[in-house]
Amino acid sequence: MRAPYFKLEYAKARYYTFDQISNVLFKLIAAVSQIFLYRFVFYQSTIGSYSFQQLALYTFITYAVYDVTTSNAGGFLRHYYANGYIANFYLRPRSVFMQFFQQLSAKNTIKIIVTTIPFMIISFIIMAIWGFPAINAALFFIGLFFIAIGFVIQFALEMLIGSLVFYTKESHNIMRVSTTVMRVLGGSVFPLTFFPTAMQSALKYCPFQYTAGTIAEIYSGHYDVKMLPFDLAASVVWMIILFAGASFVFRITEKRLGIYRG
């Protein structure tokens, strides 16, 4: 008598197989990240080229920076789609993609005032107490530029991944995995110098570092100014490619929402 019920539940479980696998991947990535962190914290007094004070300052800044560069666009997209709120966006003349971008840009502008500026002030006080040299005005404004670039890059990456919401029944764990990967590879969990040399060389050409790591290095006084021309050019190029790519992919995937347009 119970066989049909078992088959039904088994079929449902198979339907969500990718969601289950992504949950495992999320836990695996988190575990590996902690192993990297514990290895350096507990077994080395100097972590790469970072002292403990510099690492503490770097970590403190990343909390302020990543809160502003992350847009949670994928989360908003999933929520609006699941609840039908996304239909409201089609009542306006602007594209849905740009409406998302403008809405989240406004939210993150408030975050800069409420979160980032106070965190930066505290960070500069800590730097003065610990005797770290203050960053010059030019680097300060360059850091703000990278924050803006980082937000656009993060928004585009999240919209690219968030577009999967139109093709899956449950995208929560997909977003968890992608967010974890971007945080680790972006340097918001720990500096990229913690990775093996070969991996550092590869990550140098990826967009993730511009969402947190590069900015934290600038404001913690640990940035190599010689990399500035390359980072400025690479970040702008990645921003253009990812934003255009995310807009294109979203236009394709939103065709599945034809029901909302009547």
BAFI-3210 file (N, C-alpha, C; in Angstrom, 3 decimals, decimal comma, padded with zeros to 6 digits):
// residues 262
n [1|2|3|4|5|6|7|8|9|10|11|12|13|14|15|16|17|18|19|20|21|22|23|24|25|26|27|28|29|30|31|32|33|34|35|36|37|38|39|40|41|42|43|44|45|46|47|48|49|50|51|52|53|54|55|56|57|58|59|60|61|62|63|64|65|66|67|68|69|70|71|72|73|74|75|76|77|78|79|80|81|82|83|84|85|86|87|88|89|90|91|92|93|94|95|96|97|98|99|100|101|102|103|104|105|106|107|108|109|110|111|112|113|114|115|116|117|118|119|120|121|122|123|124|125|126|127|128|129|130|131|132|133|134|135|136|137|138|139|140|141|142|143|144|145|146|147|148|149|150|151|152|153|154|155|156|157|158|159|160|161|162|163|164|165|166|167|168|169|170|171|172|173|174|175|176|177|178|179|180|181|182|183|184|185|186|187|188|189|190|191|192|193|194|195|196|197|198|199|200|201|202|203|204|205|206|207|208|209|210|211|212|213|214|215|216|217|218|219|220|221|222|223|224|225|226|227|228|229|230|231|232|233|234|235|236|237|238|239|240|241|242|243|244|245|246|247|248|249|250|251|252|253|254|255|256|257|258|259|260|261|262]
n.u [000,822|002,052|003,827|003,161|003,157|005,815|007,105|006,144|007,268|009,942|010,164|009,673|011,901|013,940|013,365|014,271|016,971|019,274|019,172|019,682|022,275|023,604|023,387|025,074|027,479|027,707|028,182|030,572|032,347|032,336|033,503|036,088|037,061|037,208|039,171|041,437|041,612|041,967|044,376|046,288|045,857|046,272|048,720|050,683|052,460|052,779|050,740|051,003|051,847|050,738|050,340|048,951|047,420|046,979|045,484|043,217|042,225|041,768|039,754|037,718|037,152|036,239|033,736|032,257|032,559|031,643|028,989|027,977|028,735|027,503|024,394|022,251|020,637|019,849|018,395|016,247|015,097|014,305|012,453|010,519|009,641|008,613|006,465|004,927|005,212|006,775|005,311|004,395|006,474|006,291|004,404|005,469|007,276|010,031|012,780|012,688|015,071|016,683|015,112|015,419|018,145|018,273|016,669|018,074|020,493|019,784|019,105|021,620|023,085|022,131|023,121|025,844|026,004|024,957|026,311|028,957|030,532|030,627|031,984|034,388|035,447|035,888|037,758|039,927|040,577|041,425|043,656|045,271|045,681|047,111|049,331|049,564|050,339|048,445|046,172|046,550|044,721|044,084|044,065|041,983|039,687|039,892|039,355|036,623|035,687|036,184|034,382|031,934|032,252|032,508|029,962|028,369|029,496|028,989|026,197|025,605|026,675|025,054|022,536|022,897|023,175|020,852|018,961|018,519|016,394|014,115|014,160|014,207|012,710|013,367|015,607|017,139|019,414|021,147|021,763|022,992|025,327|026,602|026,934|028,665|030,929|031,612|032,195|034,414|036,312|036,411|037,756|036,577|036,324|038,878|042,187|043,369|045,949|046,194|045,689|047,161|050,051|049,733|046,973|046,399|047,478|045,721|043,283|043,744|042,954|040,254|036,874|036,034|037,570|037,240|034,932|035,332|037,934|040,081|039,281|039,307|042,031|043,057|042,018|043,020|045,634|047,274|047,604|049,050|050,307|051,360|049,769|047,568|046,922|046,385|044,300|042,309|041,698|041,002|038,807|036,872|036,494|035,521|033,185|031,649|031,377|030,082|027,749|026,440|026,190|024,584|022,225|021,466|021,079|019,032|016,946|016,381|015,610|013,421|011,334|009,899|008,084|005,824|003,168|002,553|002,356|000,024]
n.v [-001,214|001,117|001,535|003,134|005,713|005,944|005,868|008,216|010,172|009,612|010,277|013,041|013,793|013,205|015,093|017,392|017,039|018,486|020,711|019,550|018,603|021,028|022,096|020,448|021,120|023,774|023,460|022,056|023,887|025,900|024,509|023,885|026,464|027,295|025,574|026,515|029,014|028,413|027,074|029,055|030,956|029,648|028,353|030,005|032,920|035,172|035,887|034,984|037,856|039,377|040,852|040,000|042,166|043,594|041,726|041,557|044,155|044,175|042,220|043,468|045,670|044,399|043,526|045,866|046,706|044,571|044,468|046,613|046,345|043,966|043,093|041,473|040,768|038,397|037,170|038,964|038,742|036,044|036,088|037,972|036,688|034,240|035,122|036,516|039,239|040,343|040,924|043,504|045,089|045,076|046,869|049,289|051,632|051,245|048,867|045,698|044,735|047,062|048,411|046,824|047,254|050,034|050,206|048,637|049,983|052,373|051,443|050,525|052,851|054,132|052,334|052,884|055,313|054,659|052,358|051,853|054,291|054,889|052,502|052,806|055,094|054,150|052,202|053,778|055,042|052,856|052,165|054,376|054,076|051,665|052,419|052,342|053,578|056,298|056,162|057,892|060,719|060,334|057,521|056,958|057,947|056,452|053,980|054,324|054,469|051,849|050,564|051,308|050,138|047,501|046,987|047,026|044,875|042,762|042,859|042,180|039,562|038,274|038,582|037,089|034,502|034,454|034,321|031,685|031,063|030,979|028,546|026,536|024,737|025,294|027,593|028,387|027,145|027,165|029,860|030,142|028,603|029,950|032,501|031,934|031,014|033,341|035,072|033,864|033,681|036,330|037,536|038,367|036,750|035,926|037,259|037,120|036,275|034,081|031,890|029,267|030,047|029,661|029,690|032,254|033,710|033,018|034,017|036,692|037,569|037,394|038,572|038,645|039,660|042,378|042,940|042,992|042,213|043,767|046,354|046,237|045,809|048,253|050,116|049,075|049,610|047,886|047,588|047,045|049,535|049,479|047,776|049,209|050,495|048,182|046,975|048,952|049,046|046,350|045,956|047,730|046,710|044,116|044,885|046,035|043,857|041,881|043,210|043,774|041,152|039,990|041,467|040,664|037,861|037,918|039,044|036,969|034,864|035,958|035,648|033,526|034,515|035,309|034,937|036,835|039,123|039,177]
n.w [000,000|000,559|-001,426|-003,788|-002,642|-001,815|-004,296|-005,392|-003,680|-004,134|-006,824|-006,655|-005,151|-006,931|-008,827|-007,657|-007,620|-008,500|-006,871|-004,390|-004,803|-005,213|-002,687|-001,238|-002,495|-001,680|001,102|000,984|-000,239|001,708|003,818|002,818|002,513|005,197|006,069|004,670|005,905|008,669|008,554|007,952|009,958|012,429|012,208|011,263|012,055|010,542|007,925|004,841|003,218|005,099|008,281|011,521|012,441|010,064|008,650|010,254|009,959|007,205|007,032|008,482|006,850|004,519|005,288|005,319|002,673|000,994|001,663|000,339|-002,379|-003,094|-004,513|-004,224|-006,304|-007,544|-005,490|-005,126|-007,651|-007,676|-005,569|-006,459|-008,762|-007,790|-006,263|-007,997|-008,182|-010,085|-012,274|-012,024|-012,905|-015,615|-016,223|-016,549|-018,634|-018,931|-019,353|-017,698|-016,670|-016,393|-014,576|-012,301|-011,900|-011,361|-009,082|-007,184|-007,190|-005,964|-003,391|-002,525|-002,520|-000,270|001,573|001,438|002,773|005,298|006,154|004,912|005,032|007,908|008,708|007,327|008,521|011,135|010,477|009,584|011,956|013,456|011,924|012,452|015,209|015,296|013,965|011,188|007,927|006,584|003,820|000,703|-000,686|-003,372|-003,740|-002,026|-003,367|-005,668|-004,611|-004,029|-006,623|-007,460|-005,809|-006,934|-009,481|-008,652|-007,645|-009,980|-011,404|-009,618|-009,555|-012,235|-012,368|-010,479|-011,656|-013,962|-012,898|-011,414|-013,413|-013,809|-012,298|-013,792|-014,958|-013,133|-010,371|-007,772|-006,651|-004,570|-003,328|-005,450|-005,629|-003,147|-003,433|-005,586|-004,473|-002,355|-003,752|-005,198|-003,094|-001,865|-003,999|-004,588|-002,568|-000,208|001,970|002,780|002,095|-001,319|-001,496|000,063|-001,442|-003,529|-005,556|-008,368|-008,610|-007,752|-009,866|-011,918|-010,941|-011,069|-013,526|-013,440|-012,719|-010,079|-007,906|-007,909|-006,590|-003,905|-002,754|-004,000|-003,290|-000,486|-000,088|-000,943|000,969|003,298|003,127|001,770|-000,890|-004,095|-005,860|-008,394|-009,807|-010,493|-013,121|-014,671|-013,157|-013,219|-015,984|-016,493|-014,753|-015,753|-018,327|-017,717|-016,397|-018,466|-020,255|-018,643|-017,781|-020,190|-021,108|-019,083|-019,391|-021,961|-021,626|-019,740|-021,225|-022,910|-021,183|-019,844|-021,541|-020,825|-019,157|-020,423|-019,790|-017,891|-019,287|-020,544]
ca.u [000,000|002,902|004,722|002,889|003,588|007,280|007,485|005,842|008,281|011,219|010,112|009,822|013,300|014,755|013,086|015,069|018,334|020,296|019,105|020,366|023,704|024,118|023,487|026,309|028,589|027,778|028,819|031,952|033,115|032,483|034,452|037,427|037,445|037,595|040,460|042,440|041,700|042,548|045,779|047,131|045,695|046,779|050,044|051,664|052,302|052,601|049,886|051,456|052,512|049,878|050,450|047,634|046,685|046,555|044,426|042,030|041,726|041,261|038,481|036,749|036,775|035,454|032,344|031,630|032,608|030,802|027,585|027,589|028,891|026,511|023,083|021,211|019,725|019,281|017,395|015,071|014,488|013,643|011,306|009,498|009,110|007,825|005,250|004,185|005,389|007,525|004,335|004,269|007,545|005,924|003,441|006,241|007,865|011,445|013,035|012,696|016,467|017,130|014,368|016,117|019,424|018,037|016,128|019,131|021,486|019,272|019,238|023,027|023,546|021,802|024,051|027,131|025,888|024,637|027,245|030,340|031,244|031,000|032,991|035,655|035,951|036,419|038,967|041,013|040,959|042,208|044,954|046,059|046,055|048,117|050,500|049,628|050,298|047,141|046,167|046,423|043,390|043,852|043,676|040,669|038,656|039,988|038,611|035,191|035,431|036,124|033,131|030,885|032,497|032,225|028,509|027,854|029,960|028,250|024,812|025,551|026,890|023,874|021,438|023,184|022,847|019,447|018,115|018,203|015,128|013,065|014,304|014,249|011,631|013,915|016,921|017,753|020,758|021,996|022,226|023,911|026,608|027,229|027,344|029,853|032,058|032,004|032,797|035,750|037,192|036,491|038,616|035,850|036,485|040,276|042,935|043,672|047,310|046,102|045,611|048,427|050,524|049,122|045,568|046,415|047,732|044,500|042,245|044,082|042,250|038,824|036,217|035,556|038,349|036,813|033,743|035,698|039,349|040,880|038,861|039,807|043,482|043,309|041,702|043,827|047,020|048,033|047,442|050,223|049,915|051,804|048,690|046,432|046,493|045,785|043,030|041,320|041,289|040,336|037,516|035,931|036,197|034,641|031,892|030,913|031,059|029,113|026,470|025,803|025,837|023,457|021,045|021,105|020,556|017,745|015,929|016,013|014,922|012,154|010,272|009,094|007,100|004,809|001,861|002,326|002,151|-001,274]
ca.v [000,000|002,294|001,629|004,323|006,914|005,963|006,212|009,634|010,953|009,397|011,078|014,435|013,972|013,224|016,358|018,422|016,496|019,522|021,539|018,807|018,598|022,381|022,279|019,762|021,938|024,936|023,046|021,675|025,118|026,551|023,727|024,085|027,839|027,333|024,880|027,490|030,066|027,880|026,721|030,235|031,670|028,918|027,785|030,997|034,207|036,116|035,210|035,493|039,135|040,095|040,658|039,750|043,430|043,912|040,794|041,964|045,367|043,743|041,530|044,467|046,482|043,603|043,491|047,111|046,789|043,567|044,808|047,631|045,855|042,932|043,682|040,461|040,814|037,067|036,938|039,765|038,172|034,812|036,448|038,603|035,686|033,255|035,735|037,190|040,693|040,811|041,404|044,960|045,746|045,165|047,961|050,510|051,679|050,861|047,429|045,109|044,643|048,373|048,748|046,133|047,916|051,332|049,977|048,156|051,058|053,299|050,788|050,445|054,205|054,328|051,502|053,584|056,338|054,069|051,293|051,936|055,459|054,659|051,449|053,352|055,998|053,291|051,559|054,756|055,236|051,668|052,290|055,376|053,501|050,636|053,021|052,117|054,847|056,617|056,159|059,245|061,088|059,747|056,121|056,932|058,119|055,288|052,933|054,580|054,094|050,384|050,156|051,448|049,099|046,219|046,801|046,685|043,523|041,835|042,865|041,424|038,148|037,760|038,498|035,942|033,281|034,540|033,971|030,260|030,929|030,718|027,187|025,581|024,842|025,854|028,141|028,928|026,624|027,628|031,176|029,966|028,135|031,006|033,569|031,469|031,004|034,717|035,668|033,295|034,075|037,783|038,020|038,921|035,831|036,145|037,801|036,163|035,764|032,809|030,825|028,908|031,043|029,439|030,107|033,718|034,213|032,846|034,906|038,071|037,910|037,184|039,799|038,534|040,442|043,784|043,094|043,147|042,075|044,920|047,518|046,045|046,006|049,698|050,817|048,546|050,003|046,711|047,494|047,297|050,606|049,130|047,032|050,094|050,605|046,907|046,765|049,900|048,614|045,047|046,072|048,386|045,756|043,093|045,501|046,183|042,521|041,191|043,932|043,521|039,728|039,748|042,062|039,808|036,592|038,169|039,258|035,644|034,061|036,549|035,254|032,527|035,246|035,826|034,871|038,051|040,261|039,044]
ca.w [000,000|000,686|-002,584|-004,622|-001,924|-001,877|-005,666|-005,574|-002,967|-004,818|-008,053|-006,245|-004,732|-008,158|-009,512|-006,998|-007,455|-008,653|-005,674|-003,327|-005,123|-004,991|-001,239|-000,851|-002,989|-000,793|002,348|000,673|-000,461|003,005|004,613|002,262|002,840|006,599|006,198|004,242|006,904|009,899|008,296|008,022|011,222|013,587|012,035|010,826|012,725|009,445|006,970|003,551|003,455|006,040|009,718|012,095|012,475|008,706|008,296|010,999|009,319|005,897|007,255|008,924|005,689|003,571|005,739|004,875|001,215|000,321|001,916|-000,643|-003,751|-003,381|-004,796|-003,973|-007,445|-007,747|-004,455|-005,456|-008,847|-007,267|-004,733|-007,291|-009,690|-007,044|-005,729|-009,054|-008,139|-011,255|-013,264|-011,881|-013,643|-017,033|-016,381|-016,731|-019,974|-018,952|-019,340|-016,354|-016,256|-015,927|-013,372|-011,220|-011,670|-010,729|-007,746|-006,299|-007,081|-004,952|-002,080|-002,136|-002,232|001,143|002,352|001,503|003,818|006,605|006,546|004,445|005,555|009,321|008,794|006,857|009,567|012,205|009,946|009,582|013,364|013,819|011,256|013,186|016,508|015,072|013,343|009,754|007,168|006,000|002,359|000,179|-001,161|-004,697|-003,552|-001,382|-004,392|-006,556|-003,909|-004,253|-008,016|-007,509|-005,159|-007,952|-010,482|-008,006|-007,560|-011,314|-011,704|-008,768|-010,042|-013,482|-012,054|-009,783|-012,619|-014,830|-012,154|-011,040|-014,550|-013,707|-011,581|-014,768|-015,472|-012,025|-009,397|-006,538|-006,989|-003,355|-003,107|-006,552|-005,227|-002,011|-003,967|-006,379|-003,561|-001,628|-004,691|-005,498|-001,901|-001,660|-005,097|-004,618|-001,496|000,936|003,107|003,150|000,947|-002,379|-001,309|000,769|-002,429|-004,179|-006,522|-009,682|-008,538|-007,686|-011,218|-012,702|-010,412|-011,427|-014,761|-013,222|-012,232|-008,700|-006,945|-007,919|-005,763|-002,491|-002,430|-004,424|-002,502|000,877|-000,123|-001,054|002,213|004,398|002,891|001,326|-002,339|-004,924|-006,780|-009,747|-010,465|-010,703|-014,522|-015,094|-012,462|-013,743|-017,322|-016,422|-014,076|-016,663|-019,404|-017,151|-016,108|-019,726|-020,776|-017,792|-017,774|-021,485|-021,152|-018,189|-020,019|-023,096|-021,105|-019,089|-022,263|-023,429|-020,170|-019,420|-022,472|-020,120|-018,357|-021,331|-019,158|-017,117|-020,176|-021,175]
c.u [000,855|003,791|004,418|003,345|005,109|007,745|007,249|006,913|009,647|011,282|010,292|011,269|014,216|014,573|013,937|016,515|019,386|020,334|019,835|021,876|024,317|024,259|024,752|027,525|028,798|028,519|030,285|032,832|033,363|033,521|035,887|037,938|037,913|038,939|041,603|042,677|042,387|044,026|046,692|047,040|046,399|048,215|051,083|051,402|052,137|051,872|050,189|052,258|051,709|050,301|049,046|046,796|046,158|045,412|043,120|041,391|041,107|039,882|037,385|036,242|035,912|033,985|031,589|031,514|031,619|029,321|027,074|027,687|027,893|025,138|021,933|020,176|019,062|018,186|016,111|014,333|013,716|012,367|010,175|008,839|008,178|006,492|004,429|004,348|006,055|006,576|004,202|005,312|007,184|004,871|004,135|006,965|009,313|011,600|013,091|014,121|016,957|016,365|014,997|017,400|019,234|017,529|017,231|020,263|021,071|019,431|020,690|023,642|023,278|022,770|025,416|027,118|025,768|025,720|028,693|031,110|031,583|032,086|034,362|036,267|036,575|037,714|040,158|041,488|041,828|043,589|045,856|046,541|047,181|049,357|050,645|049,606|048,940|047,233|045,983|045,043|043,062|043,386|042,304|039,559|038,702|039,247|037,113|034,786|035,293|034,869|031,973|031,018|032,121|030,741|027,940|028,247|029,165|026,785|024,677|025,726|025,654|022,669|021,650|022,781|021,375|018,501|017,751|016,876|013,985|013,089|014,315|013,048|012,106|015,339|017,684|019,192|021,702|022,590|023,218|025,295|027,321|027,716|028,604|031,081|032,554|032,658|034,214|036,720|037,346|037,338|037,876|035,885|037,886|041,027|043,295|045,088|047,320|046,083|047,007|048,765|049,854|047,671|045,464|046,591|046,482|043,421|042,494|043,316|040,737|038,189|035,925|036,272|037,890|035,526|034,089|037,206|040,200|040,569|039,399|041,316|043,822|043,139|042,448|045,310|047,894|047,997|048,740|049,839|050,335|050,719|047,523|046,015|045,802|044,412|041,940|040,793|040,490|038,945|036,470|035,518|035,235|033,254|031,040|030,463|029,947|027,751|025,718|025,350|024,630|022,158|020,537|020,464|019,185|016,635|015,468|015,163|013,573|011,022|009,374|008,019|005,985|003,420|001,526|001,995|000,805|-001,177]
c.v [001,262|002,520|002,848|005,620|007,051|006,405|007,697|010,509|010,823|010,228|012,560|014,729|014,044|014,544|017,484|017,981|017,590|020,432|020,864|018,795|019,967|022,676|021,626|020,577|023,161|024,581|022,688|022,905|025,837|025,834|023,935|025,484|027,953|026,650|025,806|028,523|029,573|027,560|027,924|030,942|030,966|028,423|028,766|032,317|035,326|035,394|035,740|036,749|039,989|039,801|040,416|041,026|043,804|043,010|041,166|043,202|045,040|043,111|042,516|045,284|045,690|043,512|044,732|047,149|045,832|043,841|045,815|047,096|044,756|043,566|042,760|040,455|039,463|036,755|037,699|039,166|036,911|035,119|037,041|037,612|034,720|033,825|036,497|038,695|041,239|041,328|042,918|045,716|045,936|046,237|049,287|050,468|051,201|049,347|046,934|045,066|045,970|048,835|048,088|046,876|049,244|051,175|049,579|049,174|052,050|052,725|050,795|051,824|054,546|053,544|052,179|054,596|055,705|053,106|051,595|053,099|055,296|053,597|051,979|054,289|055,206|052,634|052,515|055,059|054,072|051,736|053,278|054,823|052,486|051,161|052,732|053,457|055,064|056,602|057,592|059,471|060,439|058,300|056,009|057,014|056,997|054,107|053,090|054,199|052,577|049,858|050,220|050,364|047,734|045,942|046,361|045,255|042,497|041,735|042,000|039,927|037,542|037,656|037,341|034,641|033,271|034,187|032,487|030,024|030,599|029,282|026,128|025,789|025,495|026,316|028,628|028,460|026,954|028,982|031,071|029,552|029,263|032,149|033,185|031,494|032,426|035,392|035,173|033,783|035,593|038,372|038,605|037,998|035,936|036,626|036,724|035,615|034,467|031,632|030,466|029,911|030,906|029,917|031,622|034,316|034,122|033,834|036,367|038,522|037,700|038,437|039,812|039,464|041,891|044,017|043,284|043,214|043,283|046,151|047,431|046,240|047,495|050,373|050,263|048,868|048,879|046,544|047,832|048,300|050,300|048,394|047,931|050,224|049,336|046,717|047,706|049,443|047,311|045,153|046,710|047,441|044,672|043,653|045,578|044,822|041,865|041,881|043,686|042,067|039,413|040,294|041,187|038,505|036,799|038,363|037,930|034,880|034,646|036,245|034,193|033,192|035,814|035,849|036,157|039,243|040,171|038,381]
c.w [000,000|-000,536|-003,455|-003,959|-001,987|-003,271|-005,935|-004,923|-003,630|-006,101|-007,739|-005,860|-005,948|-008,899|-008,954|-006,792|-007,531|-007,434|-004,516|-003,556|-004,845|-003,499|-000,699|-001,276|-002,100|000,495|002,125|000,499|000,855|003,866|004,135|002,587|004,285|006,815|005,802|005,338|008,168|009,720|008,507|009,374|012,367|013,444|011,514|011,533|011,704|008,324|005,579|003,793|004,417|007,478|010,247|012,109|011,091|008,258|008,991|010,358|007,961|006,056|007,635|007,737|004,710|003,985|005,255|003,355|000,567|000,541|000,900|-002,072|-004,084|-003,536|-004,417|-005,093|-007,689|-006,745|-004,722|-006,652|-008,498|-006,476|-005,577|-008,238|-008,963|-006,578|-006,769|-009,076|-009,393|-012,346|-013,218|-012,701|-015,113|-017,292|-016,654|-018,076|-020,043|-018,929|-017,901|-015,810|-015,686|-014,697|-012,150|-010,863|-010,942|-009,301|-006,773|-006,154|-006,000|-003,549|-001,614|-001,914|-000,767|002,021|002,489|002,648|005,197|007,088|006,186|005,059|007,040|009,490|008,376|007,900|010,708|011,751|009,968|011,002|013,833|013,191|011,987|014,517|016,350|014,339|011,863|009,020|006,545|004,478|001,868|-000,427|-002,505|-004,580|-002,901|-002,424|-005,427|-005,937|-004,086|-005,678|-008,138|-006,813|-006,162|-009,019|-009,915|-007,911|-008,904|-011,688|-010,910|-009,216|-011,290|-013,224|-011,393|-010,718|-013,591|-014,154|-011,770|-012,168|-014,547|-013,012|-012,541|-015,276|-014,372|-011,116|-008,104|-006,814|-005,759|-003,193|-004,254|-006,185|-004,069|-002,495|-004,703|-005,492|-002,806|-002,517|-004,949|-004,296|-001,683|-002,724|-005,197|-003,509|-000,320|002,148|003,665|001,919|-000,069|-002,273|-000,507|-000,201|-002,953|-005,277|-007,883|-009,700|-008,458|-009,081|-012,087|-012,255|-010,763|-012,661|-014,650|-012,616|-010,736|-007,728|-006,860|-007,121|-004,290|-002,268|-002,775|-003,580|-001,079|000,949|-000,176|000,297|003,428|004,218|002,391|-000,192|-003,063|-006,013|-008,222|-010,532|-010,859|-012,168|-015,026|-014,466|-012,957|-015,103|-017,259|-015,799|-014,989|-017,791|-018,901|-016,880|-017,376|-020,260|-019,963|-017,794|-019,077|-021,592|-020,287|-018,771|-021,165|-022,619|-020,466|-020,116|-022,846|-022,415|-019,765|-020,394|-021,848|-019,278|-019,226|-020,727|-018,403|-018,008|-020,914|-022,522]
res [m|r|a|p|y|f|k|l|e|y|a|k|a|r|y|y|t|f|d|q|i|s|n|v|l|f|k|l|i|a|a|v|s|q|i|f|l|y|r|f|v|f|y|q|s|t|i|g|s|y|s|f|q|q|l|a|l|y|t|f|i|t|y|a|v|y|d|v|t|t|s|n|a|g|g|f|l|r|h|y|y|a|n|g|y|i|a|n|f|y|l|r|p|r|s|v|f|m|q|f|f|q|q|l|s|a|k|n|t|i|k|i|i|v|t|t|i|p|f|m|i|i|s|f|i|i|m|a|i|w|g|f|p|a|i|n|a|a|l|f|f|i|g|l|f|f|i|a|i|g|f|v|i|q|f|a|l|e|m|l|i|g|s|l|v|f|y|t|k|e|s|h|n|i|m|r|v|s|t|t|v|m|r|v|l|g|g|s|v|f|p|l|t|f|f|p|t|a|m|q|s|a|l|k|y|c|p|f|q|y|t|a|g|t|i|a|e|i|y|s|g|h|y|d|v|k|m|l|p|f|d|l|a|a|s|v|v|w|m|i|i|l|f|a|g|a|s|f|v|f|r|i|t|e|k|r|l|g|i|y|r|g]
***
